[in-house]
Amino acid sequence: MEGGAFSVAVVGGSGLVGREIVSLFEERQFPVGTLSLLGSLRTAGQTFEDEGHPSRKVELLRPDSFANVDFAFFTAGPRVAGEFAPIAAASGSTVIDCSSRFRLDDAVPLVVPEVNPEAIAGRHERGIIANPSSTSIALSVVLAPLAVEAGLS
């Protein structure tokens, strides 16, 4: 982290989920210092222009793409996450995997920040945080307070 801003990489940055993550950084004023959009041979070199922001070019995803990256978001699918997320974590990045690859891995915390933010501390074993499916996230946000109120576990 340099000057209070983070270095962020979005693997699958040309896709719908990757672009939405970038949009959320801006909307929520997340302190991004450098932003790398990473993609496959098919998407590398593409340029995206968002209103009011400089154009962004997708770079080719490589094992050395994560040097000095604080946070790496994986939106490209389970095969890519399985290959590159451990590399990113070994490089010192905190990995947030939005694919299904690590959801059932006991060494990777499954986190919905509005429900179990304390589980993020469990990332230290592998350096990876997993997200449940979008349907599960929406249901857990609604059901978690009901479960607490009713005393369910």
C-alpha positions in Angstrom: 0.0 0.0 0.0 1.4 3.3 -1.1 0.3 6.6 0.3 -3.0 5.2 1.7 -4.0 3.7 -1.6 -4.0 0.0 -2.6 -2.7 -1.8 -5.6 -5.5 -3.9 -7.0 -5.7 -6.5 -9.8 -9.0 -7.8 -11.3 -8.6 -11.1 -13.1 -11.4 -11.2 -15.6 -11.5 -7.4 -15.6 -13.1 -7.3 -19.1 -16.1 -9.4 -18.0 -19.4 -8.2 -16.4 -18.4 -9.1 -12.8 -14.9 -7.6 -13.2 -16.2 -4.4 -14.6 -18.9 -4.2 -11.8 -16.1 -4.6 -9.2 -14.2 -1.7 -10.7 -17.4 0.4 -10.8 -17.9 -0.4 -7.1 -14.4 0.8 -6.2 -15.3 4.1 -7.7 -18.8 4.3 -6.3 -17.6 3.5 -2.8 -14.5 5.5 -3.1 -12.2 2.6 -2.3 -8.6 4.0 -2.3 -7.2 2.4 -5.4 -3.7 3.6 -6.3 -3.0 1.3 -9.2 -5.6 -0.9 -10.9 -4.6 -3.7 -13.2 -7.2 -5.5 -15.4 -5.9 -8.9 -16.2 -7.2 -11.3 -18.9 -6.6 -14.1 -21.3 -5.0 -14.1 -24.7 -8.5 -13.4 -26.1 -9.1 -10.3 -24.0 -5.6 -8.9 -23.4 -5.1 -5.7 -25.3 -8.8 -4.7 -25.1 -9.4 -1.1 -24.0 -12.4 0.0 -21.9 -13.5 3.6 -21.5 -15.8 4.6 -18.7 -17.4 8.0 -18.6 -15.2 10.5 -16.7 -12.3 8.0 -16.3 -9.2 7.3 -18.3 -9.3 4.3 -20.6 -8.1 1.0 -19.2 -6.3 -1.7 -21.1 -6.5 -5.4 -20.2 -3.1 -6.9 -19.6 -2.3 -10.5 -20.1 -2.6 -12.6 -17.0 0.8 -14.1 -16.1 2.3 -15.7 -13.0 4.3 -12.4 -12.4 1.1 -10.2 -12.6 0.8 -10.0 -8.9 4.1 -8.4 -7.8 3.2 -5.6 -5.4 -0.6 -6.2 -5.6 -2.4 -5.7 -2.3 -5.8 -7.2 -3.4 -6.5 -9.6 -6.3 -10.1 -10.2 -7.3 -10.7 -13.3 -9.3 -13.8 -13.2 -11.6 -12.6 -15.3 -14.5 -13.9 -18.7 -13.4 -12.7 -21.7 -11.3 -10.0 -23.0 -13.6 -8.2 -19.7 -13.8 -8.7 -19.1 -10.0 -7.3 -22.6 -9.3 -4.2 -21.9 -11.3 -3.5 -18.3 -10.4 -5.1 -17.5 -7.0 -2.4 -19.5 -5.1 0.3 -17.7 -7.1 -1.2 -14.3 -6.2 -1.5 -15.3 -2.6 2.1 -16.5 -2.5 3.1 -13.1 -4.0 1.6 -11.4 -0.9 -1.8 -10.4 -2.4 -5.0 -10.9 -0.5 -7.1 -12.9 -2.9 -10.9 -12.5 -3.1 -12.2 -15.4 -5.3 -15.6 -14.8 -6.9 -15.6 -18.1 -8.7 -16.7 -21.4 -7.3 -13.2 -22.8 -7.0 -12.5 -22.3 -3.3 -16.1 -22.3 -1.9 -15.8 -25.8 -0.4 -12.1 -25.6 0.6 -11.9 -26.0 4.4 -8.7 -23.9 4.5 -10.4 -20.9 2.7 -13.0 -18.8 4.6 -16.3 -18.4 2.9 -17.2 -14.8 3.6 -20.3 -12.5 3.2 -19.0 -9.3 4.8 -22.5 -8.3 6.0 -22.9 -11.6 7.8 -19.6 -13.0 8.9 -16.8 -10.4 8.5 -14.8 -12.0 11.3 -14.2 -15.0 9.1 -11.8 -12.8 6.9 -9.2 -13.3 9.6 -9.1 -17.0 8.5 -7.5 -16.0 5.2 -4.0 -16.2 6.6 -3.7 -19.9 6.1 -4.0 -19.7 2.3 -4.3 -16.0 1.6 -7.6 -16.5 -0.1 -11.1 -15.5 0.7 -14.0 -17.2 -1.1 -17.5 -15.8 -1.9 -20.6 -17.9 -2.0 -22.8 -17.8 -5.1 -24.8 -14.6 -5.7 -28.0 -16.3 -4.7 -26.5 -17.5 -1.4 -25.1 -14.1 -0.6 -28.5 -12.4 -1.1 -30.2 -15.1 1.0 -27.6 -15.0 3.8 -27.9 -11.3 4.2 -31.6 -11.6 4.7 -31.6 -14.8 6.7 -28.7 -14.1 9.1 -30.6 -11.6 11.2 -33.6 -13.9 11.3 -31.4 -16.8 12.4 -29.9 -14.6 15.2 -33.3 -13.5 16.4 -34.7 -17.0 16.4 -31.6 -18.5 18.0 -30.8 -20.8 15.0 -27.4 -22.1 14.3 
